[in-house]
């Protein structure tokens, strides 16, 4: 998209600009007192979250570490497991209850989500909770009382968990039937060599207790996640002929891989070219597994993450390559997919795409933090989890690159910067769409650029014109609207498209890359593995870039205000072109943005003047005096169509 936006540097004024006052005679909806009124942030500054947008001196965040043992029975599709959650309460409050998320209950017929969005293709009974026990530090397990409410479970503690670093261990035994088709981020789907299990949201997970609202117990309707960070140690037992690809690092390859596969995996760690770990021909060969009966247990560890997910199938082809990260570090990019998805036109290049996008995001914004990144092929059209993405097995070429780059981009938002996706989807999807637009330009010298898809520019045309059409829809919700309150019709246009376009405007039109990029990098580093609110982002970007942006937060995020810039008159100064030109520009609607004014002379030459946003703080129309000596043929505001102007018919005027 950036090649359709006019870079701020290119639009810098090179002329002598001599503004003169003009009568505010424009009849318009624009009211400077409303647009530029003092901005009230959604969340107040406190000792926990400072006015600079950074964690305050008393900032705290709770922690949840997990040990999980699970077993998958493909014949019955039963996944059963036990887990120990080591929970640390860093808050200033004693906690007499704990809340857990039970996302599998979304598949029940009586789930709240069944009445708010699209139906799953298959209903299940959800979770079966067998037992809940608490060890409060004494080393003795005590039975706990629990109550299940839709997709949440409240655990009443025998003794309150003390404030400021109190710890306990919660033991939970559970099971559920894996739903057959994609309807809530996980599924079982067929391939010619066996079923593919995509397993996510598969264990009871701690809800977040934070300084903004205490326990955040928003039910899982189908919006995404808000989770605590911690370390994970998990083991998955499957039949001997299945391959498991899971978040984090496989710590027992000698138990689950043949010696040949172990050697190939080591080779891949040192190769920039994709190395085949298990070929399509080997999928049907029992010798590609270290044993030919019984079960195998795959053991993974992942540090400082908010979640883990995995894929499992006997049909997986497996390849991998080295990723080169900042500071001389490396990690492993891997892809697993059915044989029929292979080939250079499709998943045969998946690891190449994953490697390139992860390296780009790491260099441009923040280093990839984990030792492995995985693409898994199934029927999920595109879904992200820490260290692993579920992408569609039928995707090819441009669409496959696009979905891989987008889903692995979610590592940065919200896996590293842990925003609350259930309440602020734009801090997840919008930020990620923003960064992967630029990755698309960078990949292989623009092989698939520019990015034009249903997530960004639904009509495939100029993004500024596309978002202008969205803003004109009176039914479209604002970005600060809750994720669960955003109708499916508007989920992509608002959360993805408008969220991303807002950052493009900040970077390329309002602030400029030279200030935006360092500030955005510092935002990521400052809030890595923490939970920023919308106000934290707003305050941070203002403080770090040196701009008062309340007018932008109000118009773009709090409202769907429209922009209508116009050129109303072009005339020579004092009646003589040799003295220069007087160009009357106007702002006719509620939104304001800085803009480029382009003057075209009779001989075909052009000059540009930057009209700053401050122009409109006291005026609805304004005369811009442009130095020059030739007759002016025309004057145009926003000639590159970089801004979402709702009416381009009034953007150009002639003398």
C-alpha positions in Angstrom: 0.0 0.0 0.0 2.8 2.4 0.7 3.4 2.9 -3.0 -0.1 4.4 -3.3 0.6 6.7 -0.3 2.6 9.9 -0.8 5.5 9.7 1.6 5.8 12.6 4.0 9.3 13.4 2.9 8.3 13.6 -0.8 5.5 15.9 0.0 7.6 18.3 2.1 7.0 21.9 1.1 9.8 23.3 -1.1 8.2 26.6 -1.7 7.9 29.8 0.2 4.5 29.5 1.9 2.9 32.8 2.9 -0.5 32.1 4.5 -3.0 34.8 4.8 -6.3 35.0 6.8 -9.5 34.2 5.0 -13.1 34.6 6.1 -14.4 31.3 7.6 -17.3 31.3 5.2 -17.3 27.6 4.2 -20.6 25.9 5.0 -19.6 22.6 6.4 -20.0 20.1 9.2 -16.5 20.8 10.3 -16.3 22.5 13.7 -12.7 23.2 14.9 -13.8 23.4 18.5 -15.2 19.9 18.3 -12.4 18.3 16.3 -9.6 19.9 18.4 -11.3 19.8 21.8 -9.1 18.3 24.6 -9.1 14.6 24.3 -10.2 12.3 27.1 -8.3 9.0 26.9 -10.4 5.8 27.4 -8.3 4.7 30.4 -6.9 7.2 32.9 -3.2 7.5 33.8 -2.4 5.9 37.2 0.7 4.8 39.1 0.2 1.5 37.2 0.2 3.1 33.8 1.9 6.4 33.3 0.8 9.5 31.3 3.8 8.7 29.0 2.1 5.5 27.8 4.7 3.3 29.7 4.2 0.9 32.6 4.1 3.0 35.7 6.2 2.6 38.9 3.6 0.3 40.4 2.8 -1.7 37.3 2.2 -5.4 38.0 1.1 -8.4 36.0 0.1 -11.8 37.1 1.8 -15.0 35.8 0.6 -18.5 34.8 3.1 -21.4 34.2 1.7 -24.6 32.8 2.7 -28.3 32.9 0.3 -30.3 30.7 0.0 -33.9 29.8 -2.4 -34.9 27.0 -3.4 -37.9 25.0 -5.2 -37.8 21.6 -7.2 -40.8 20.4 -7.8 -40.2 16.7 -10.4 -43.0 16.4 -12.8 -41.3 18.9 -11.4 -37.8 18.5 -11.1 -37.7 22.3 -8.4 -35.4 23.7 -7.9 -35.9 27.5 -5.4 -34.3 29.7 -4.2 -33.1 33.1 -2.5 -29.9 33.9 -0.8 -28.1 36.8 -1.0 -24.3 36.6 1.5 -22.5 38.8 -0.2 -19.2 39.4 1.5 -16.1 40.8 -0.5 -13.2 42.1 1.6 -10.0 41.8 -1.5 -7.8 42.2 -2.1 -5.7 45.4 -5.3 -7.7 45.9 -5.9 -11.0 47.7 -7.8 -13.4 45.5 -10.5 -15.6 46.9 -11.5 -17.1 43.5 -9.7 -17.9 40.3 -11.3 -17.7 36.8 -10.4 -20.0 33.9 -11.3 -20.0 30.3 -13.1 -23.1 28.9 -13.2 -22.2 25.2 -14.3 -25.7 24.1 -17.7 -25.0 25.6 -18.2 -22.7 22.6 -19.2 -25.8 20.7 -22.1 -26.6 23.0 -25.6 -26.0 21.6 -26.5 -23.8 24.6 -23.3 -21.7 24.3 -23.8 -18.0 24.3 -21.7 -17.8 21.2 -24.2 -20.0 19.4 -26.7 -17.1 19.6 -24.4 -14.3 18.5 -22.5 -15.5 15.4 -22.2 -18.2 12.9 -22.9 -21.8 14.1 -20.2 -24.4 14.3 -20.5 -27.1 11.7 -20.6 -29.6 14.5 -21.7 -29.3 18.1 -20.0 -31.2 21.0 -20.6 -31.5 24.7 -17.6 -29.2 25.4 -15.4 -29.8 28.4 -15.7 -32.6 30.9 -14.0 -31.4 34.0 -13.1 -34.4 36.1 -11.4 -32.7 39.1 -10.0 -29.4 40.4 -7.6 -29.4 43.3 -5.4 -26.7 44.9 -2.0 -26.8 46.5 -1.5 -23.5 48.3 2.1 -24.2 49.1 1.7 -26.8 51.8 2.4 -29.6 49.4 -1.0 -31.1 50.1 -3.8 -31.1 47.5 -7.2 -29.8 48.6 -10.4 -30.3 46.6 -11.8 -27.1 45.3 -15.3 -26.2 44.4 -15.9 -24.9 40.9 -18.7 -23.5 38.9 -18.9 -23.5 35.1 -20.7 -20.6 33.4 -20.6 -20.9 29.6 -17.0 -20.7 28.6 -15.7 -19.7 32.0 -15.0 -21.6 35.2 -14.8 -20.0 38.6 -12.7 -21.9 41.2 -13.5 -21.1 44.9 -10.2 -21.3 46.8 -10.0 -22.9 50.2 -7.9 -20.0 51.3 -7.5 -16.7 49.6 -4.3 -16.3 47.5 -2.3 -13.5 49.2 -1.5 -10.3 47.4 1.9 -9.3 46.1 3.6 -12.5 45.0 1.2 -15.1 46.5 1.5 -18.5 44.7 -0.5 -21.7 44.3 -0.7 -24.7 42.1 -4.0 -25.6 40.5 -4.5 -29.2 39.3 -7.2 -29.8 36.7 -8.2 -33.0 34.9 -10.3 -32.6 31.7 -11.3 -34.1 28.4 -13.3 -33.1 25.3 -14.2 -34.3 21.8 -12.4 -32.5 19.1 -14.9 -30.9 16.8 -14.9 -32.2 13.2 -14.7 -29.0 11.2 -13.4 -25.5 11.6 -15.8 -23.4 13.6 -13.9 -22.0 16.4 -10.2 -22.1 15.6 -9.6 -25.9 15.7 -10.8 -28.9 13.7 -10.2 -32.4 12.2 -9.9 -32.3 8.4 -9.2 -35.1 5.8 -6.3 -35.7 3.5 -5.4 -38.6 1.3 -3.0 -40.0 3.8 -4.9 -39.5 6.9 -6.8 -36.9 9.0 -5.1 -33.7 10.2 -5.9 -32.5 13.7 -5.5 -28.8 14.4 -5.6 -28.4 18.1 -5.9 -25.0 19.8 -7.7 -23.6 22.8 -7.4 -27.1 24.1 -6.6 -26.8 27.8 -8.3 -24.8 30.6 -6.5 -21.5 30.6 -6.2 -18.8 33.3 -8.2 -15.6 32.7 -6.4 -12.3 33.1 -6.6 -10.4 36.4 -5.3 -6.8 35.7 -5.4 -3.3 36.9 -8.0 -2.2 34.4 -11.0 -4.3 35.5 -9.9 -7.0 37.9 -10.9 -10.4 36.4 -11.5 -10.0 32.7 -14.1 -12.7 32.2 -15.5 -11.8 28.8 -17.0 -15.1 27.5 -15.6 -16.6 24.3 -18.1 -15.9 21.6 -15.7 -16.1 18.7 -13.5 -13.1 19.2 -10.0 -13.9 20.1 -7.9 -13.9 23.3 -6.5 -12.3 26.4 -4.1 -14.4 28.3 -1.4 -14.3 31.0 2.3 -15.0 30.2 4.3 -17.9 31.6 6.4 -20.9 30.7 4.9 -24.1 29.2 6.1 -27.7 29.5 3.7 -29.9 27.7 3.6 -33.5 26.3 1.2 -34.9 23.8 0.8 -38.7 23.3 -0.4 -39.9 19.9 -0.4 -43.1 17.9 3.1 -44.1 16.6 2.5 -43.1 13.0 1.5 -39.5 13.7 3.8 -36.4 13.5 3.1 -33.6 16.0 4.1 -30.0 15.3 3.7 -27.9 18.4 4.5 -24.4 19.7 7.9 -24.1 21.2 10.8 -26.5 20.9 10.7 -30.3 20.7 12.9 -31.5 23.6 12.9 -35.2 22.9 13.6 -35.7 19.2 15.5 -38.9 20.0 12.2 -40.5 21.2 9.9 -39.5 18.3 12.2 -39.1 15.2 14.3 -41.5 13.3 18.1 -40.9 13.2 17.8 -39.8 9.6 15.1 -37.2 10.5 17.2 -36.0 13.4 20.2 -35.5 11.1 18.1 -33.6 8.5 16.7 -31.4 11.3 20.2 -30.5 12.4 21.1 -29.8 8.7 18.1 -27.4 8.5 19.4 -25.4 11.4 22.4 -24.4 9.3 20.7 -24.0 5.9 19.1 -21.0 4.3 17.5 -23.3 1.8 14.6 -25.5 2.7 15.6 -29.0 3.9 13.2 -31.9 3.6 12.8 -33.6 7.0 10.1 -36.1 5.9 9.3 -36.3 2.2 6.0 -37.0 0.5 7.3 -40.5 -0.5 8.2 -41.3 3.1 4.8 -40.4 4.4 3.5 -43.9 3.5 6.6 -45.7 4.7 6.4 -47.0 8.3 10.2 -46.7 8.4 9.8 -43.0 8.7 8.7 -43.5 12.3 11.0 -44.7 15.0 8.6 -47.5 16.0 5.7 -49.3 14.2 3.2 -49.8 17.0 1.8 -48.3 20.2 2.1 -44.6 20.9 4.8 -41.9 21.0 4.9 -38.9 23.4 6.0 -35.6 21.9 7.5 -33.3 24.6 7.7 -29.5 24.0 8.8 -26.5 26.0 8.1 -22.8 25.4 9.2 -19.9 27.6 7.5 -16.6 28.1 4.4 -17.2 26.1 0.7 -16.8 26.6 -0.5 -20.0 24.9 0.5 -23.1 22.9 -1.1 -25.0 20.1 -0.3 -28.0 17.9 -1.1 -30.0 14.8 -1.0 -33.8 14.5 -1.3 -36.1 11.5 0.2 -39.2 10.0 -0.1 -37.4 6.6 2.4 -34.6 7.3 5.2 -33.8 4.9 7.8 -31.9 7.0 10.5 -29.4 5.9 12.5 -26.7 7.6 15.2 -24.0 7.1 17.3 -21.6 9.2 16.0 -18.1 10.0 18.6 -15.4 10.5 17.7 -13.0 13.3 19.2 -9.7 14.6 22.3 -10.0 16.8 23.6 -13.1 15.0 20.9 -15.3 16.5 19.1 -18.0 14.5 15.8 -19.9 14.8 14.1 -22.7 12.8 11.3 -22.2 10.3 9.2 -25.3 9.6 6.2 -26.3 7.6 4.0 -29.5 7.9 1.4 -30.2 5.2 -0.2 -33.1 3.3 1.5 -34.4 0.2 -1.2 -33.1 -2.1 -0.5 -29.6 -0.9 3.2 -29.7 -1.9 4.9 -28.3 -5.0 6.7 -25.1 -5.8 3.4 -23.4 -6.7 2.0 -24.1 -3.2 3.3 -25.4 0.1 6.7 -26.4 -1.3 7.5 -22.7 -0.7 5.8 -22.3 2.6 9.0 -22.4 4.7 10.6 -19.9 2.3 7.6 -17.5 2.9 7.8 -18.1 6.7 11.5 -17.6 6.9 11.4 -14.3 4.8 8.5 -12.8 6.7 9.8 -13.6 10.1 13.3 -12.3 9.2 11.7 -9.1 7.9 9.5 -8.4 11.0 12.5 -9.2 13.2 14.8 -6.7 11.5 12.2 -4.0 11.1 10.4 -4.1 14.4 11.5 -6.6 17.1 13.4 -9.9 17.1 11.5 -13.1 16.9 11.8 -14.5 20.4 11.4 -18.3 20.2 13.6 -21.1 18.7 11.0 -22.4 16.2 8.3 -21.0 14.0 5.8 -23.4 12.3 3.3 -23.3 9.4 0.7 -26.1 9.7 -1.7 -26.9 6.8 -5.3 -27.7 7.3 -8.7 -26.1 6.7 -8.3 -23.1 9.0 -8.1 -20.3 6.5 -5.6 -18.6 8.7 -5.2 -18.7 12.4 -2.4 -17.7 14.7 -0.9 -19.0 18.0 2.4 -18.4 19.6 5.1 -20.0 17.4 2.6 -21.8 15.1 0.1 -20.8 12.5 -2.8 -22.8 10.9 -3.0 -21.9 7.2 -5.2 -23.4 4.5 -3.9 -26.5 2.8 -5.3 -25.4 -0.6 -3.6 -22.0 -0.6 -1.0 -21.3 -3.3 1.3 -18.6 -4.6 0.4 -15.1 -3.6 -2.5 -16.1 -1.3 -0.3 -18.6 0.5 2.5 -16.0 1.0 -0.1 -13.5 2.1 -1.7 -15.7 4.8 1.6 -17.0 6.1 3.0 -13.5 6.4 -0.1 -12.2 8.1 -0.5 -15.1 10.5 3.2 -15.1 11.6 2.9 -11.4 11.9 0.6 -12.0 14.8 3.6 -13.1 16.8 4.3 -9.4 17.2 0.7 -8.4 17.8 -0.7 -9.8 20.1 1.7 -12.7 21.0 4.6 -10.4 22.0 2.6 -7.2 22.7 -0.2 -8.8 24.6 -3.2 -6.5 23.9 -6.7 -7.6 24.8 -8.1 -9.0 21.5 -11.6 -9.5 23.0 -12.0 -5.8 23.6 -9.6 -4.1 21.2 -9.4 -6.2 18.0 -7.7 -3.3 16.1 -4.6 -3.6 18.3 -4.3 -7.1 17.1 -5.6 -7.3 13.5 -5.0 -3.7 12.5 -1.4 -3.5 13.8 -0.6 -6.8 12.2 -2.1 -5.9 8.9 -0.1 -2.7 9.0 3.2 -4.5 9.3 2.5 -7.2 6.7 1.6 -4.6 4.0 5.2 -3.5 4.1 6.5 -7.1 4.2 4.6 -7.8 1.1 6.5 -5.1 -0.7 9.8 -6.4 0.6 9.4 -10.1 -0.2 11.6 -11.3 -3.0 11.9 -7.8 -4.6 8.1 -7.4 -4.6 7.2 -10.7 -6.2 3.7 -10.5 -4.8 3.4 -6.8 -4.1 1.3 -4.8 -3.6 -0.9 -6.4 -1.0 -4.5 -6.2 -2.1 -6.9 -8.6 -0.4 -10.2 -8.7 1.4 -8.4 -7.9 4.7 -7.0 -4.6 3.4 -8.6 -3.2 0.2 -11.8 -5.2 -0.5 -12.2 -3.7 -4.0 -8.6 -4.2 -4.9 -8.2 -0.5 -5.7 -6.8 2.5 -4.0 -6.9 1.8 -0.2 -7.7 5.5 0.6 -10.8 5.3 -1.6 -11.8 2.0 -0.2 -11.7 3.1 3.4 -13.5 6.3 2.5 -16.4 4.1 1.4 -16.3 2.3 4.7 -16.3 5.6 6.7 -19.4 6.7 4.8 -21.4 3.7 6.0 -23.6 5.0 8.9 -23.9 1.4 10.3 -20.1 0.9 10.5 -18.9 0.6 14.1 -15.9 2.7 15.4 -12.5 1.1 16.1 -13.0 1.5 19.9 -16.1 -0.6 19.7 -15.8 -3.9 21.5 -14.7 -6.8 19.3 -17.8 -8.9 20.2 -20.0 -6.0 19.3 -18.6 -5.6 15.8 -20.8 -7.5 13.2 -19.1 -9.9 11.0 -19.8 -7.7 8.0 -17.5 -5.0 9.5 -14.9 -7.2 11.2 -12.4 -7.0 8.3 -13.2 -3.4 7.1 -12.9 -1.9 10.6 -10.6 -4.1 12.7 -8.2 -5.0 10.0 -8.5 -2.4 7.2 -9.3 0.8 9.1 -6.9 -0.2 12.0 -4.0 -0.7 9.6 -4.8 2.4 7.5 -4.8 4.5 10.6 -1.2 3.5 11.3 -0.3 4.1 7.6 -1.7 7.6 8.0 0.3 8.1 11.2 3.5 6.8 9.6 3.4 8.3 6.1 1.2 11.4 6.4 1.0 12.7 10.0 4.4 11.8 11.7 6.7 10.5 9.0 8.8 7.3 9.1 11.8 8.9 10.6 9.9 9.6 13.8 7.2 6.9 13.6 9.4 3.9 13.1 11.7 4.4 16.2 8.7 5.2 18.3 6.8 2.1 17.2 9.8 -0.1 17.8 10.1 1.4 21.3 6.4 0.7 21.9 6.8 -2.9 21.0 9.9 -3.3 23.2 8.3 -1.4 26.1 5.1 -3.5 26.1 6.7 -6.8 25.1 5.0 -9.6 27.2 2.8 -7.0 28.9 -0.8 -5.9 28.4 -1.1 -2.4 26.9 -4.5 -0.6 26.7 -5.6 1.6 23.8 -4.7 4.7 26.0 -1.2 3.3 26.6 -0.7 3.2 22.8 -2.1 6.7 22.3 -0.1 8.2 25.0 3.1 6.4 24.1 3.0 7.5 20.4 2.3 11.1 21.4 5.1 11.2 23.9 7.7 9.5 21.7 6.9 11.4 18.5 6.3 14.8 20.0 2.8 15.2 18.5 -0.5 16.0 20.2 -2.7 13.5 18.4 -6.0 13.8 20.3 -7.7 15.1 17.1 -6.7 11.9 15.3 -7.6 9.5 18.1 -11.0 11.1 18.3 -11.8 11.2 14.6 -10.3 7.9 13.5 -10.6 5.6 16.5 -13.4 7.0 18.6 -15.6 7.9 15.6 -15.8 7.2 11.9 -15.5 10.8 10.9 -15.2 11.6 7.2 -12.6 13.8 5.5 -13.6 16.3 2.7 -10.8 18.6 1.7 -11.4 21.1 -1.1 -9.7 23.7 -3.3 -12.2 26.5 -3.6 -10.4 29.3 -5.5 -7.2 30.0 -7.4 -6.2 33.6 -8.1 -3.1 35.6 -8.7 -1.8 37.7 -5.8 -2.7 41.3 -6.3 -3.9 40.4 -9.8 -0.4 39.4 -11.0 0.9 35.9 -11.4 4.4 37.3 -11.1 3.6 37.9 -7.4 2.5 34.3 -6.9 -0.9 32.6 -6.3 -3.5 32.7 -3.7 -5.2 29.3 -3.2 -8.2 28.9 -1.0 -8.4 25.5 0.6 -11.2 24.3 2.9 -12.0 21.5 5.3 -15.7 20.6 4.9 -16.2 17.6 7.2 -15.4 16.5 10.7 -12.1 14.7 10.1 -8.8 16.6 9.6 -5.5 15.4 8.2 -2.4 17.1 6.9 -2.3 17.2 3.1 -0.2 18.0 0.1 -1.3 20.9 -2.1 0.0 20.6 -5.7 0.2 23.6 -8.0 0.4 23.0 -11.8 1.7 25.9 -13.9 0.9 26.7 -17.5 4.2 25.3 -18.7 3.4 21.9 -17.1 5.8 22.3 -14.1 4.5 21.6 -10.6 5.3 22.6 -7.1 4.0 21.2 -3.8 3.1 22.8 -0.5 2.4 20.9 2.7 -0.8 22.1 4.5 -0.4 21.1 8.2 -3.2 19.9 10.3 -2.8 23.0 12.5 -4.3 25.0 9.6 -7.7 23.9 10.7 -7.5 24.6 14.4 -9.1 28.0 13.9 -10.3 28.0 10.3 -12.7 26.2 8.0 -11.1 27.7 4.9 -7.7 29.3 4.5 -5.8 31.1 1.8 -2.4 29.6 1.1 0.0 32.0 -0.7 2.4 30.2 -3.0 5.4 32.0 -4.4 5.8 31.8 -8.2 6.0 33.8 -11.4 4.0 31.8 -13.9 0.3 31.6 -14.5 -1.3 28.7 -12.6 -3.2 26.1 -14.6 -4.8 24.3 -11.6 -4.3 23.5 -7.9 -5.1 20.1 -6.4 -5.3 19.0 -2.7 -4.1 15.4 -2.1 -3.0 14.7 -5.7 -1.7 11.2 -4.9 -5.0 10.2 -3.4 -3.2 9.2 -0.3 -6.0 10.5 2.0 -9.5 9.0 2.5 -11.2 12.0 0.9 -14.9 11.4 0.6 -15.4 13.8 -2.3 -12.5 14.1 -4.8 -14.7 16.1 -7.2 -13.9 19.3 -5.2 -10.1 18.6 -4.8 -9.1 20.6 -7.9 -9.8 24.1 -8.9 -8.7 26.3 -11.8 -8.2 30.1 -11.9 
